[in-house]
Amino acid sequence: MWSSSLFQPSFSTPMALRVPVSALWPQSQLICVQMENEMARQMDNMRRSADLMNQLQHVLRRETLDAETAPSSAARRAPSCKVEKDGQHFSTTLEVEDFTPEELTVKQVGRKVLLSGKKEKKEESEEGSYSYRYQEFRRELELPEDVNPEELSCSLNNGQLRIEAPRMALPSVSERVVPIKSDNTGCIKSGEEQKKE
């Protein structure tokens, strides 16, 4: 059998071993310094992010106020249309002062005239922020029956798009009495035909 003396140290006094704690574990002071530096770096990043958010909020507030105080901003989105008819001409005028001729399109399909405008604009401010503005409109006009669609013309002057065409004289409608046919007797004479007989 094994005796308990085998597991006892061979010397009678306890072992006095003096080893510094830093040799057994990483230096706690170094780890704390690294953690403090990382936290300080994260706090700086958070401050910078908060400053950027404040600047963005300021820019958005200013742009919102500018948009609210801009004159006739609703009128720019939907150009007004004025139709005129006289004895010789048919014309329509659209207010399109925000658009250049390259940004406007006029198409004719039969007796319909399709008008459209599209504008994209990017503006950059001094602070480095930018805004993007997009405008688009579409209108459809039906030409009257007495207008010659082959002679349709279009012009742009002082922000007004004018479409015009000459009016034609429609042939006069002649009047006649149409006889009414019946299944039983073949043809029923109208009242004027009966008077003539």
C-alpha positions as CSV (number, residue, x, y, z in Angstrom):
1,M,0.0,0.0,0.0
2,W,1.0,3.5,-0.5
3,S,1.8,5.5,2.5
4,S,0.8,9.1,3.0
5,S,4.5,10.0,3.4
6,L,5.1,9.6,-0.3
7,F,3.0,12.6,-1.1
8,Q,4.5,14.9,1.5
9,P,7.3,17.3,0.6
10,S,10.7,16.1,1.5
11,F,11.5,19.2,3.6
12,S,9.6,20.2,6.7
13,T,9.4,24.0,6.2
14,P,6.9,25.5,3.8
15,M,8.4,26.6,0.5
16,A,8.9,30.3,0.4
17,L,8.7,31.2,-3.3
18,R,8.7,34.9,-4.1
19,V,7.6,35.4,-7.7
20,P,6.1,38.7,-8.8
21,V,2.4,38.6,-9.8
22,S,3.2,40.4,-13.1
23,A,5.3,37.4,-14.2
24,L,2.3,35.1,-13.9
25,W,-0.3,37.4,-15.5
26,P,-0.2,40.1,-18.1
27,Q,0.4,43.5,-16.6
28,S,-3.0,44.8,-15.5
29,Q,-1.9,48.4,-15.7
30,L,-1.0,48.1,-19.4
31,I,-4.4,46.6,-20.2
32,C,-6.2,49.4,-18.4
33,V,-4.3,52.0,-20.3
34,Q,-5.2,50.4,-23.6
35,M,-8.8,50.2,-22.6
36,E,-8.9,53.9,-21.6
37,N,-7.2,54.9,-24.9
38,E,-9.8,52.9,-26.9
39,M,-12.7,54.4,-25.0
40,A,-11.3,57.9,-25.5
41,R,-11.0,57.2,-29.3
42,Q,-14.6,55.9,-29.4
43,M,-15.8,59.0,-27.5
44,D,-14.0,61.3,-30.1
45,N,-15.7,59.4,-32.9
46,M,-19.1,59.8,-31.2
47,R,-18.5,63.6,-30.8
48,R,-17.6,63.9,-34.5
49,S,-20.7,62.0,-35.5
50,A,-22.9,64.1,-33.3
51,D,-21.3,67.3,-34.9
52,L,-22.0,66.0,-38.4
53,M,-25.6,65.2,-37.4
54,N,-26.1,68.7,-36.1
55,Q,-24.7,70.2,-39.3
56,L,-27.0,68.0,-41.4
57,Q,-30.0,69.0,-39.3
58,H,-29.1,72.7,-39.7
59,V,-28.8,72.2,-43.5
60,L,-32.1,70.4,-43.7
61,R,-33.9,73.0,-41.6
62,R,-32.5,75.8,-43.8
63,E,-33.5,74.0,-47.0
64,T,-37.0,73.3,-45.7
65,L,-37.5,77.0,-44.7
66,D,-36.1,78.0,-48.2
67,A,-38.6,75.7,-49.9
68,E,-41.5,77.0,-47.8
69,T,-40.7,80.6,-48.5
70,A,-39.9,80.1,-52.3
71,P,-42.5,82.1,-54.3
72,S,-44.9,80.1,-56.5
73,S,-43.2,76.8,-55.9
74,A,-46.4,74.9,-56.5
75,A,-46.9,76.8,-59.8
76,R,-43.5,75.6,-61.0
77,R,-44.5,71.9,-60.5
78,A,-47.7,72.2,-62.5
79,P,-47.3,74.7,-65.4
80,S,-50.5,76.7,-66.1
81,C,-52.1,76.2,-69.4
82,K,-54.2,78.8,-71.3
83,V,-56.3,77.8,-74.4
84,E,-57.3,80.5,-76.9
85,K,-59.6,80.2,-79.9
86,D,-60.4,82.9,-82.4
87,G,-61.9,82.8,-85.9
88,Q,-58.6,82.0,-87.6
89,H,-56.4,80.2,-85.1
90,F,-56.3,77.8,-82.2
91,S,-53.5,78.2,-79.6
92,T,-52.5,77.1,-76.2
93,T,-49.8,78.6,-74.0
94,L,-47.9,76.9,-71.1
95,E,-45.8,78.7,-68.5
96,V,-42.5,76.8,-68.5
97,E,-40.0,79.4,-67.3
98,D,-37.9,76.8,-65.5
99,F,-37.3,74.6,-68.6
100,T,-35.0,75.0,-71.6
101,P,-36.0,73.9,-75.1
102,E,-33.8,70.8,-74.6
103,E,-35.8,69.8,-71.5
104,L,-39.2,70.0,-73.3
105,T,-40.8,67.5,-75.6
106,V,-43.9,68.1,-77.8
107,K,-45.3,65.1,-79.7
108,Q,-48.4,64.8,-81.9
109,V,-50.3,61.6,-82.1
110,G,-53.3,62.0,-84.4
111,R,-55.4,64.8,-82.9
112,K,-53.6,64.6,-79.5
113,V,-50.7,66.7,-78.5
114,L,-48.5,65.3,-75.7
115,L,-46.4,67.9,-73.8
116,S,-43.7,66.9,-71.3
117,G,-40.8,68.5,-69.5
118,K,-38.0,67.0,-67.4
119,K,-35.3,68.8,-65.5
120,E,-32.6,67.5,-63.1
121,K,-30.3,69.9,-61.2
122,K,-27.7,69.2,-58.5
123,E,-26.5,72.2,-56.4
124,E,-23.5,72.1,-54.0
125,S,-23.2,74.5,-51.1
126,E,-20.1,76.1,-49.6
127,E,-20.1,73.7,-46.7
128,G,-19.8,70.7,-49.0
129,S,-23.4,69.5,-48.8
130,Y,-25.5,69.3,-52.0
131,S,-29.2,69.2,-53.0
132,Y,-30.8,67.5,-55.9
133,R,-33.8,68.9,-57.6
134,Y,-36.0,67.0,-60.1
135,Q,-39.0,68.5,-61.9
136,E,-41.3,66.8,-64.4
137,F,-44.7,67.6,-65.9
138,R,-46.9,66.0,-68.5
139,R,-49.9,67.4,-70.3
140,E,-52.2,66.1,-73.0
141,L,-54.3,68.3,-75.3
142,E,-57.0,67.2,-77.7
143,L,-57.1,69.3,-80.9
144,P,-60.6,70.5,-81.8
145,E,-62.2,69.1,-85.0
146,D,-61.9,72.3,-86.9
147,V,-58.1,72.5,-86.4
148,N,-55.7,71.3,-89.1
149,P,-53.3,69.0,-87.2
150,E,-50.9,69.0,-90.2
151,E,-50.0,72.7,-89.7
152,L,-49.4,72.5,-85.9
153,S,-46.4,74.7,-84.9
154,C,-44.6,75.3,-81.6
155,S,-42.5,78.1,-80.2
156,L,-40.8,79.1,-76.9
157,N,-40.5,82.7,-75.9
158,N,-39.9,84.3,-72.5
159,G,-40.7,81.1,-70.6
160,Q,-44.0,80.5,-72.5
161,L,-44.4,77.4,-74.7
162,R,-47.0,78.3,-77.4
163,I,-48.6,75.7,-79.6
164,E,-50.9,76.9,-82.4
165,A,-52.6,75.7,-85.6
166,P,-54.9,77.4,-88.1
167,R,-58.6,76.6,-88.0
168,M,-60.3,75.1,-91.0
169,A,-63.7,75.9,-92.3
170,L,-65.8,72.8,-91.7
171,P,-68.1,71.8,-94.6
172,S,-71.6,72.9,-94.1
173,V,-74.0,70.1,-93.2
174,S,-76.8,69.7,-95.7
175,E,-80.2,68.7,-94.4
176,R,-82.2,65.8,-95.7
177,V,-85.0,63.6,-94.6
178,V,-84.1,59.9,-94.2
179,P,-86.9,57.5,-95.1
180,I,-87.8,54.9,-92.5
181,K,-88.0,51.3,-93.6
182,S,-90.5,48.9,-92.1
183,D,-90.3,45.1,-92.2
184,N,-94.0,44.7,-93.2
185,T,-94.5,47.3,-96.0
186,G,-91.1,47.8,-97.3
187,C,-90.7,51.6,-97.1
188,I,-92.8,54.1,-95.3
189,K,-92.9,57.5,-96.9
190,S,-92.0,60.5,-94.8
191,G,-94.5,63.3,-94.2
192,E,-93.0,65.5,-96.9
193,E,-93.1,62.8,-99.5
194,Q,-96.8,62.1,-98.7
195,K,-97.6,65.8,-99.2
196,K,-95.9,65.8,-102.7
197,E,-98.1,62.9,-103.9
